[in-house]
Amino acid sequence: MNDPQIFFMVLYVGYIVLILFFHKTFILYPFRLLTTFLHEISHAIACWITCGDVHKIRVFDNEGGVTHYAGGCRVLIIPAGYVGSAIWGSLFVMFSGGRRTATGAAGVLVGMLLISLCYAPNRTMIYLNLSYAVFTSVFIYLEWQVFTPVLNYVVLFYGAFVGIHAIFDTYQDTIRRTVLQSDAYACYEQCNCCLPKCVGIQWALCNLILQLVGVWIAMVQMSDECDNTGWWDCITGDEPWKVNVNGDRFWEWEERAVNNAKNWVN
Protein backbone atom coordinates (compact mmCIF):
# COMPACT_ATOMS: atom_id res chain seq x y z
CA MET A 1 0.00 0.00 0.00
CA ASN A 2 1.15 3.55 -0.70
CA ASP A 3 1.06 6.43 1.79
CA PRO A 4 -2.41 7.78 0.85
CA GLN A 5 -3.90 4.31 1.21
CA ILE A 6 -2.28 3.79 4.61
CA PHE A 7 -3.47 7.20 5.82
CA PHE A 8 -6.98 6.47 4.51
CA MET A 9 -7.18 3.16 6.38
CA VAL A 10 -5.79 4.64 9.60
CA LEU A 11 -8.29 7.51 9.40
CA TYR A 12 -11.19 5.18 8.58
CA VAL A 13 -10.40 2.86 11.48
CA GLY A 14 -9.98 5.90 13.75
CA TYR A 15 -13.40 7.15 12.70
CA ILE A 16 -14.94 3.74 13.40
CA VAL A 17 -13.43 3.64 16.90
CA LEU A 18 -14.60 7.21 17.58
CA ILE A 19 -18.10 6.39 16.38
CA LEU A 20 -18.32 3.22 18.47
CA PHE A 21 -17.26 5.09 21.62
CA PHE A 22 -19.49 8.14 21.18
CA HIS A 23 -22.29 6.67 19.08
CA LYS A 24 -25.11 7.21 21.58
CA THR A 25 -23.78 10.45 23.07
CA PHE A 26 -25.05 13.97 22.44
CA ILE A 27 -21.85 14.75 20.52
CA LEU A 28 -22.97 12.65 17.56
CA TYR A 29 -26.67 13.44 17.89
CA PRO A 30 -26.69 15.71 14.78
CA PHE A 31 -25.15 12.92 12.71
CA ARG A 32 -27.80 10.47 13.91
CA LEU A 33 -30.42 12.93 12.66
CA LEU A 34 -28.57 13.15 9.34
CA THR A 35 -28.76 9.36 9.01
CA THR A 36 -32.50 9.53 9.71
CA PHE A 37 -32.84 12.10 6.93
CA LEU A 38 -30.93 9.87 4.50
CA HIS A 39 -33.23 7.00 5.49
CA GLU A 40 -36.32 9.07 4.68
CA ILE A 41 -34.96 10.62 1.48
CA SER A 42 -34.15 7.08 0.29
CA HIS A 43 -37.83 6.18 0.67
CA ALA A 44 -38.69 9.29 -1.32
CA ILE A 45 -36.17 8.52 -4.09
CA ALA A 46 -37.55 4.98 -4.44
CA CYS A 47 -41.05 6.45 -4.66
CA TRP A 48 -39.99 8.90 -7.39
CA ILE A 49 -38.19 6.17 -9.34
CA THR A 50 -41.31 3.99 -9.30
CA CYS A 51 -43.52 6.90 -10.45
CA GLY A 52 -45.10 7.66 -7.09
CA ASP A 53 -45.86 11.02 -5.50
CA VAL A 54 -44.13 12.19 -2.31
CA HIS A 55 -46.24 14.48 -0.12
CA LYS A 56 -44.19 14.91 3.06
CA ILE A 57 -40.68 14.18 4.29
CA ARG A 58 -40.12 14.74 7.99
CA VAL A 59 -37.41 14.13 10.60
CA PHE A 60 -38.19 14.33 14.32
CA ASP A 61 -35.95 15.25 17.23
CA ASN A 62 -36.36 11.74 18.71
CA GLU A 63 -34.35 10.44 15.71
CA GLY A 64 -37.45 9.10 14.00
CA GLY A 65 -38.82 10.11 10.64
CA VAL A 66 -41.66 9.57 8.20
CA THR A 67 -42.25 9.88 4.46
CA HIS A 68 -45.83 10.26 3.21
CA TYR A 69 -46.34 9.16 -0.36
CA ALA A 70 -48.94 7.84 -2.78
CA GLY A 71 -48.49 5.33 -5.57
CA GLY A 72 -45.17 3.82 -6.53
CA CYS A 73 -44.02 0.26 -5.90
CA ARG A 74 -44.25 -0.53 -2.18
CA VAL A 75 -42.06 -3.60 -2.55
CA LEU A 76 -39.19 -1.28 -3.50
CA ILE A 77 -40.15 1.76 -1.42
CA ILE A 78 -40.40 -0.03 1.95
CA PRO A 79 -36.86 -1.50 2.06
CA ALA A 80 -35.36 1.62 0.48
CA GLY A 81 -34.92 3.29 3.88
CA TYR A 82 -32.40 0.90 5.43
CA VAL A 83 -30.91 -0.22 2.11
CA GLY A 84 -30.70 3.39 0.98
CA SER A 85 -28.81 4.38 4.14
CA ALA A 86 -26.36 1.58 3.40
CA ILE A 87 -25.90 2.84 -0.15
CA TRP A 88 -25.40 6.44 0.99
CA GLY A 89 -22.77 5.33 3.51
CA SER A 90 -20.98 3.21 0.92
CA LEU A 91 -20.99 6.01 -1.68
CA PHE A 92 -19.61 8.56 0.78
CA VAL A 93 -16.75 6.23 1.72
CA MET A 94 -16.18 5.30 -1.92
CA PHE A 95 -16.07 8.89 -3.19
CA SER A 96 -13.96 10.20 -0.31
CA GLY A 97 -10.87 8.81 -2.05
CA GLY A 98 -10.61 11.67 -4.57
CA ARG A 99 -11.02 15.42 -4.57
CA ARG A 100 -13.54 15.67 -7.41
CA THR A 101 -15.51 12.62 -6.29
CA ALA A 102 -15.70 13.91 -2.71
CA THR A 103 -16.93 17.26 -4.05
CA GLY A 104 -19.54 15.48 -6.16
CA ALA A 105 -20.77 13.43 -3.19
CA ALA A 106 -20.95 16.54 -0.99
CA GLY A 107 -22.76 18.45 -3.73
CA VAL A 108 -25.37 15.72 -4.17
CA LEU A 109 -25.95 15.69 -0.41
CA VAL A 110 -26.46 19.46 -0.35
CA GLY A 111 -28.87 19.14 -3.28
CA MET A 112 -30.93 16.45 -1.53
CA LEU A 113 -31.00 18.49 1.69
CA LEU A 114 -32.42 21.50 -0.14
CA ILE A 115 -34.79 19.65 -2.50
CA SER A 116 -36.42 17.79 0.38
CA LEU A 117 -37.39 21.12 1.97
CA CYS A 118 -40.04 21.42 -0.76
CA TYR A 119 -42.00 18.51 0.74
CA ALA A 120 -43.76 19.88 3.83
CA PRO A 121 -40.84 19.54 6.27
CA ASN A 122 -41.29 20.03 10.01
CA ARG A 123 -39.24 22.51 12.03
CA THR A 124 -36.59 19.97 13.09
CA MET A 125 -35.95 18.97 9.51
CA ILE A 126 -35.72 22.59 8.33
CA TYR A 127 -33.06 23.37 10.93
CA LEU A 128 -31.25 20.10 10.24
CA ASN A 129 -31.18 20.44 6.46
CA LEU A 130 -30.18 24.08 6.36
CA SER A 131 -27.45 23.52 8.94
CA TYR A 132 -25.94 20.58 7.06
CA ALA A 133 -26.31 22.32 3.69
CA VAL A 134 -24.33 25.31 4.99
CA PHE A 135 -21.84 23.12 6.89
CA THR A 136 -21.08 20.93 3.87
CA SER A 137 -20.98 23.90 1.48
CA VAL A 138 -18.41 25.62 3.69
CA PHE A 139 -16.13 22.61 3.43
CA ILE A 140 -16.58 22.52 -0.35
CA TYR A 141 -15.46 26.16 -0.45
CA LEU A 142 -12.50 25.47 1.85
CA GLU A 143 -11.46 22.51 -0.28
CA TRP A 144 -11.26 24.51 -3.51
CA GLN A 145 -10.36 27.99 -2.28
CA VAL A 146 -8.38 27.67 0.95
CA PHE A 147 -6.86 24.29 1.77
CA THR A 148 -6.80 20.77 0.41
CA PRO A 149 -7.43 18.02 1.39
CA VAL A 150 -10.18 18.68 3.89
CA LEU A 151 -13.46 17.76 2.22
CA ASN A 152 -12.30 14.15 1.79
CA TYR A 153 -12.10 13.75 5.56
CA VAL A 154 -15.61 15.15 6.06
CA VAL A 155 -17.16 12.94 3.38
CA LEU A 156 -15.33 9.90 4.76
CA PHE A 157 -16.73 10.61 8.24
CA TYR A 158 -20.23 10.95 6.77
CA GLY A 159 -19.84 7.55 5.13
CA ALA A 160 -18.36 5.80 8.16
CA PHE A 161 -20.99 7.18 10.54
CA VAL A 162 -23.97 6.55 8.26
CA GLY A 163 -22.79 2.99 7.64
CA ILE A 164 -22.16 2.16 11.31
CA HIS A 165 -25.32 3.87 12.56
CA ALA A 166 -27.42 2.14 9.91
CA ILE A 167 -26.15 -1.23 11.16
CA PHE A 168 -26.97 -0.31 14.78
CA ASP A 169 -30.36 1.04 13.73
CA THR A 170 -31.16 -2.10 11.74
CA TYR A 171 -30.20 -4.30 14.68
CA GLN A 172 -32.21 -2.31 17.23
CA ASP A 173 -35.38 -1.93 15.14
CA THR A 174 -35.54 -5.13 13.11
CA ILE A 175 -33.32 -7.87 14.59
CA ARG A 176 -33.33 -7.38 18.36
CA ARG A 177 -37.07 -6.82 18.48
CA THR A 178 -40.04 -6.88 16.14
CA VAL A 179 -41.88 -3.57 15.83
CA LEU A 180 -45.24 -3.71 14.08
CA GLN A 181 -44.73 -0.27 12.50
CA SER A 182 -41.18 -1.00 11.29
CA ASP A 183 -40.10 -1.25 7.66
CA ALA A 184 -39.08 -4.88 8.23
CA TYR A 185 -42.58 -5.80 9.38
CA ALA A 186 -44.06 -3.92 6.42
CA CYS A 187 -41.82 -6.00 4.13
CA TYR A 188 -43.07 -9.14 5.88
CA GLU A 189 -46.65 -8.07 5.19
CA GLN A 190 -45.78 -7.67 1.51
CA CYS A 191 -43.95 -11.01 1.34
CA ASN A 192 -44.90 -13.51 4.05
CA CYS A 193 -42.11 -15.92 3.15
CA CYS A 194 -39.49 -13.83 5.03
CA LEU A 195 -39.91 -13.03 8.74
CA PRO A 196 -39.17 -9.46 9.95
CA LYS A 197 -35.97 -10.51 11.76
CA CYS A 198 -34.72 -12.30 8.64
CA VAL A 199 -35.37 -9.14 6.65
CA GLY A 200 -33.35 -7.16 9.21
CA ILE A 201 -30.44 -9.60 9.03
CA GLN A 202 -30.38 -9.25 5.24
CA TRP A 203 -30.34 -5.46 5.51
CA ALA A 204 -27.52 -5.53 8.09
CA LEU A 205 -25.41 -7.82 5.89
CA CYS A 206 -26.12 -5.58 2.89
CA ASN A 207 -24.90 -2.57 4.86
CA LEU A 208 -21.71 -4.32 5.94
CA ILE A 209 -20.95 -5.53 2.41
CA LEU A 210 -21.57 -2.10 0.91
CA GLN A 211 -19.23 -0.48 3.46
CA LEU A 212 -16.48 -2.92 2.51
CA VAL A 213 -17.10 -2.27 -1.20
CA GLY A 214 -16.85 1.47 -0.55
CA VAL A 215 -13.52 1.05 1.26
CA TRP A 216 -12.16 -1.18 -1.50
CA ILE A 217 -13.08 1.23 -4.32
CA ALA A 218 -11.64 4.19 -2.39
CA MET A 219 -8.40 2.22 -1.93
CA VAL A 220 -8.29 1.40 -5.65
CA GLN A 221 -8.85 5.05 -6.50
CA MET A 222 -5.81 6.02 -4.38
CA SER A 223 -3.55 3.33 -5.83
CA ASP A 224 -0.45 4.26 -7.83
CA GLU A 225 -2.00 2.79 -10.99
CA CYS A 226 -4.81 5.37 -10.85
CA ASP A 227 -2.64 8.48 -10.46
CA ASN A 228 -3.21 9.74 -14.01
CA THR A 229 -6.66 8.36 -14.71
CA GLY A 230 -10.20 9.49 -14.00
CA TRP A 231 -12.40 7.80 -11.42
CA TRP A 232 -14.42 5.75 -13.90
CA ASP A 233 -11.40 4.76 -15.96
CA CYS A 234 -9.62 3.74 -12.78
CA ILE A 235 -12.41 1.40 -11.72
CA THR A 236 -13.47 0.00 -15.11
CA GLY A 237 -10.45 0.48 -17.36
CA ASP A 238 -10.37 2.22 -20.76
CA GLU A 239 -11.90 -0.80 -22.46
CA PRO A 240 -14.67 -2.16 -20.28
CA TRP A 241 -15.02 -5.41 -22.22
CA LYS A 242 -12.26 -7.79 -23.16
CA VAL A 243 -12.28 -11.14 -25.01
CA ASN A 244 -10.01 -14.01 -24.03
CA VAL A 245 -8.72 -16.79 -26.26
CA ASN A 246 -11.78 -18.92 -25.62
CA GLY A 247 -14.13 -16.17 -26.66
CA ASP A 248 -15.54 -15.60 -23.17
CA ARG A 249 -16.19 -11.98 -22.23
CA PHE A 250 -15.67 -10.50 -18.80
CA TRP A 251 -15.25 -7.14 -17.09
CA GLU A 252 -11.68 -5.90 -17.13
CA TRP A 253 -12.02 -4.34 -13.69
CA GLU A 254 -12.51 -7.80 -12.17
CA GLU A 255 -9.01 -8.67 -13.33
CA ARG A 256 -7.73 -5.44 -11.80
CA ALA A 257 -9.49 -6.20 -8.55
CA VAL A 258 -7.83 -9.60 -8.28
CA ASN A 259 -4.40 -8.17 -9.12
CA ASN A 260 -4.79 -5.30 -6.65
CA ALA A 261 -5.90 -7.70 -3.93
CA LYS A 262 -2.83 -9.85 -4.56
CA ASN A 263 -0.56 -6.79 -4.40
CA TRP A 264 -2.08 -5.63 -1.10
CA VAL A 265 -1.66 -9.10 0.42
CA ASN A 266 1.95 -9.23 -0.68
C-alpha positions as CSV (number, residue, x, y, z in Angstrom):
1,M,0.0,0.0,0.0
2,N,1.1,3.5,-0.7
3,D,1.1,6.4,1.8
4,P,-2.4,7.8,0.9
5,Q,-3.9,4.3,1.2
6,I,-2.3,3.8,4.6
7,F,-3.5,7.2,5.8
8,F,-7.0,6.5,4.5
9,M,-7.2,3.2,6.4
10,V,-5.8,4.6,9.6
11,L,-8.3,7.5,9.4
12,Y,-11.2,5.2,8.6
13,V,-10.4,2.9,11.5
14,G,-10.0,5.9,13.7
15,Y,-13.4,7.2,12.7
16,I,-14.9,3.7,13.4
17,V,-13.4,3.6,16.9
18,L,-14.6,7.2,17.6
19,I,-18.1,6.4,16.4
20,L,-18.3,3.2,18.5
21,F,-17.3,5.1,21.6
22,F,-19.5,8.1,21.2
23,H,-22.3,6.7,19.1
24,K,-25.1,7.2,21.6
25,T,-23.8,10.4,23.1
26,F,-25.1,14.0,22.4
27,I,-21.8,14.8,20.5
28,L,-23.0,12.6,17.6
29,Y,-26.7,13.4,17.9
30,P,-26.7,15.7,14.8
31,F,-25.1,12.9,12.7
32,R,-27.8,10.5,13.9
33,L,-30.4,12.9,12.7
34,L,-28.6,13.1,9.3
35,T,-28.8,9.4,9.0
36,T,-32.5,9.5,9.7
37,F,-32.8,12.1,6.9
38,L,-30.9,9.9,4.5
39,H,-33.2,7.0,5.5
40,E,-36.3,9.1,4.7
41,I,-35.0,10.6,1.5
42,S,-34.2,7.1,0.3
43,H,-37.8,6.2,0.7
44,A,-38.7,9.3,-1.3
45,I,-36.2,8.5,-4.1
46,A,-37.6,5.0,-4.4
47,C,-41.0,6.5,-4.7
48,W,-40.0,8.9,-7.4
49,I,-38.2,6.2,-9.3
50,T,-41.3,4.0,-9.3
51,C,-43.5,6.9,-10.5
52,G,-45.1,7.7,-7.1
53,D,-45.9,11.0,-5.5
54,V,-44.1,12.2,-2.3
55,H,-46.2,14.5,-0.1
56,K,-44.2,14.9,3.1
57,I,-40.7,14.2,4.3
58,R,-40.1,14.7,8.0
59,V,-37.4,14.1,10.6
60,F,-38.2,14.3,14.3
61,D,-35.9,15.2,17.2
62,N,-36.4,11.7,18.7
63,E,-34.4,10.4,15.7
64,G,-37.5,9.1,14.0
65,G,-38.8,10.1,10.6
66,V,-41.7,9.6,8.2
67,T,-42.2,9.9,4.5
68,H,-45.8,10.3,3.2
69,Y,-46.3,9.2,-0.4
70,A,-48.9,7.8,-2.8
71,G,-48.5,5.3,-5.6
72,G,-45.2,3.8,-6.5
73,C,-44.0,0.3,-5.9
74,R,-44.3,-0.5,-2.2
75,V,-42.1,-3.6,-2.6
76,L,-39.2,-1.3,-3.5
77,I,-40.1,1.8,-1.4
78,I,-40.4,0.0,1.9
79,P,-36.9,-1.5,2.1
80,A,-35.4,1.6,0.5
81,G,-34.9,3.3,3.9
82,Y,-32.4,0.9,5.4
83,V,-30.9,-0.2,2.1
84,G,-30.7,3.4,1.0
85,S,-28.8,4.4,4.1
86,A,-26.4,1.6,3.4
87,I,-25.9,2.8,-0.2
88,W,-25.4,6.4,1.0
89,G,-22.8,5.3,3.5
90,S,-21.0,3.2,0.9
91,L,-21.0,6.0,-1.7
92,F,-19.6,8.6,0.8
93,V,-16.8,6.2,1.7
94,M,-16.2,5.3,-1.9
95,F,-16.1,8.9,-3.2
96,S,-14.0,10.2,-0.3
97,G,-10.9,8.8,-2.0
98,G,-10.6,11.7,-4.6
99,R,-11.0,15.4,-4.6
100,R,-13.5,15.7,-7.4
101,T,-15.5,12.6,-6.3
102,A,-15.7,13.9,-2.7
103,T,-16.9,17.3,-4.1
104,G,-19.5,15.5,-6.2
105,A,-20.8,13.4,-3.2
106,A,-21.0,16.5,-1.0
107,G,-22.8,18.5,-3.7
108,V,-25.4,15.7,-4.2
109,L,-26.0,15.7,-0.4
110,V,-26.5,19.5,-0.4
111,G,-28.9,19.1,-3.3
112,M,-30.9,16.4,-1.5
113,L,-31.0,18.5,1.7
114,L,-32.4,21.5,-0.1
115,I,-34.8,19.6,-2.5
116,S,-36.4,17.8,0.4
117,L,-37.4,21.1,2.0
118,C,-40.0,21.4,-0.8
119,Y,-42.0,18.5,0.7
120,A,-43.8,19.9,3.8
121,P,-40.8,19.5,6.3
122,N,-41.3,20.0,10.0
123,R,-39.2,22.5,12.0
124,T,-36.6,20.0,13.1
125,M,-35.9,19.0,9.5
126,I,-35.7,22.6,8.3
127,Y,-33.1,23.4,10.9
128,L,-31.3,20.1,10.2
129,N,-31.2,20.4,6.5
130,L,-30.2,24.1,6.4
131,S,-27.4,23.5,8.9
132,Y,-25.9,20.6,7.1
133,A,-26.3,22.3,3.7
134,V,-24.3,25.3,5.0
135,F,-21.8,23.1,6.9
136,T,-21.1,20.9,3.9
137,S,-21.0,23.9,1.5
138,V,-18.4,25.6,3.7
139,F,-16.1,22.6,3.4
140,I,-16.6,22.5,-0.4
141,Y,-15.5,26.2,-0.4
142,L,-12.5,25.5,1.9
143,E,-11.5,22.5,-0.3
144,W,-11.3,24.5,-3.5
145,Q,-10.4,28.0,-2.3
146,V,-8.4,27.7,1.0
147,F,-6.9,24.3,1.8
148,T,-6.8,20.8,0.4
149,P,-7.4,18.0,1.4
150,V,-10.2,18.7,3.9
151,L,-13.5,17.8,2.2
152,N,-12.3,14.1,1.8
153,Y,-12.1,13.7,5.6
154,V,-15.6,15.2,6.1
155,V,-17.2,12.9,3.4
156,L,-15.3,9.9,4.8
157,F,-16.7,10.6,8.2
158,Y,-20.2,10.9,6.8
159,G,-19.8,7.6,5.1
160,A,-18.4,5.8,8.2
161,F,-21.0,7.2,10.5
162,V,-24.0,6.6,8.3
163,G,-22.8,3.0,7.6
164,I,-22.2,2.2,11.3
165,H,-25.3,3.9,12.6
166,A,-27.4,2.1,9.9
167,I,-26.2,-1.2,11.2
168,F,-27.0,-0.3,14.8
169,D,-30.4,1.0,13.7
170,T,-31.2,-2.1,11.7
171,Y,-30.2,-4.3,14.7
172,Q,-32.2,-2.3,17.2
173,D,-35.4,-1.9,15.1
174,T,-35.5,-5.1,13.1
175,I,-33.3,-7.9,14.6
176,R,-33.3,-7.4,18.4
177,R,-37.1,-6.8,18.5
178,T,-40.0,-6.9,16.1
179,V,-41.9,-3.6,15.8
180,L,-45.2,-3.7,14.1
181,Q,-44.7,-0.3,12.5
182,S,-41.2,-1.0,11.3
183,D,-40.1,-1.2,7.7
184,A,-39.1,-4.9,8.2
185,Y,-42.6,-5.8,9.4
186,A,-44.1,-3.9,6.4
187,C,-41.8,-6.0,4.1
188,Y,-43.1,-9.1,5.9
189,E,-46.6,-8.1,5.2
190,Q,-45.8,-7.7,1.5
191,C,-44.0,-11.0,1.3
192,N,-44.9,-13.5,4.1
193,C,-42.1,-15.9,3.2
194,C,-39.5,-13.8,5.0
195,L,-39.9,-13.0,8.7
196,P,-39.2,-9.5,9.9
197,K,-36.0,-10.5,11.8
198,C,-34.7,-12.3,8.6
199,V,-35.4,-9.1,6.7
200,G,-33.3,-7.2,9.2
201,I,-30.4,-9.6,9.0
202,Q,-30.4,-9.2,5.2
203,W,-30.3,-5.5,5.5
204,A,-27.5,-5.5,8.1
205,L,-25.4,-7.8,5.9
206,C,-26.1,-5.6,2.9
207,N,-24.9,-2.6,4.9
208,L,-21.7,-4.3,5.9
209,I,-21.0,-5.5,2.4
210,L,-21.6,-2.1,0.9
211,Q,-19.2,-0.5,3.5
212,L,-16.5,-2.9,2.5
213,V,-17.1,-2.3,-1.2
214,G,-16.9,1.5,-0.5
215,V,-13.5,1.1,1.3
216,W,-12.2,-1.2,-1.5
217,I,-13.1,1.2,-4.3
218,A,-11.6,4.2,-2.4
219,M,-8.4,2.2,-1.9
220,V,-8.3,1.4,-5.6
221,Q,-8.8,5.1,-6.5
222,M,-5.8,6.0,-4.4
223,S,-3.6,3.3,-5.8
224,D,-0.4,4.3,-7.8
225,E,-2.0,2.8,-11.0
226,C,-4.8,5.4,-10.8
227,D,-2.6,8.5,-10.5
228,N,-3.2,9.7,-14.0
229,T,-6.7,8.4,-14.7
230,G,-10.2,9.5,-14.0
231,W,-12.4,7.8,-11.4
232,W,-14.4,5.8,-13.9
233,D,-11.4,4.8,-16.0
234,C,-9.6,3.7,-12.8
235,I,-12.4,1.4,-11.7
236,T,-13.5,0.0,-15.1
237,G,-10.4,0.5,-17.4
238,D,-10.4,2.2,-20.8
239,E,-11.9,-0.8,-22.5
240,P,-14.7,-2.2,-20.3
241,W,-15.0,-5.4,-22.2
242,K,-12.3,-7.8,-23.2
243,V,-12.3,-11.1,-25.0
244,N,-10.0,-14.0,-24.0
245,V,-8.7,-16.8,-26.3
246,N,-11.8,-18.9,-25.6
247,G,-14.1,-16.2,-26.7
248,D,-15.5,-15.6,-23.2
249,R,-16.2,-12.0,-22.2
250,F,-15.7,-10.5,-18.8
251,W,-15.3,-7.1,-17.1
252,E,-11.7,-5.9,-17.1
253,W,-12.0,-4.3,-13.7
254,E,-12.5,-7.8,-12.2
255,E,-9.0,-8.7,-13.3
256,R,-7.7,-5.4,-11.8
257,A,-9.5,-6.2,-8.5
258,V,-7.8,-9.6,-8.3
259,N,-4.4,-8.2,-9.1
260,N,-4.8,-5.3,-6.6
261,A,-5.9,-7.7,-3.9
262,K,-2.8,-9.8,-4.6
263,N,-0.6,-6.8,-4.4
264,W,-2.1,-5.6,-1.1
265,V,-1.7,-9.1,0.4
266,N,2.0,-9.2,-0.7
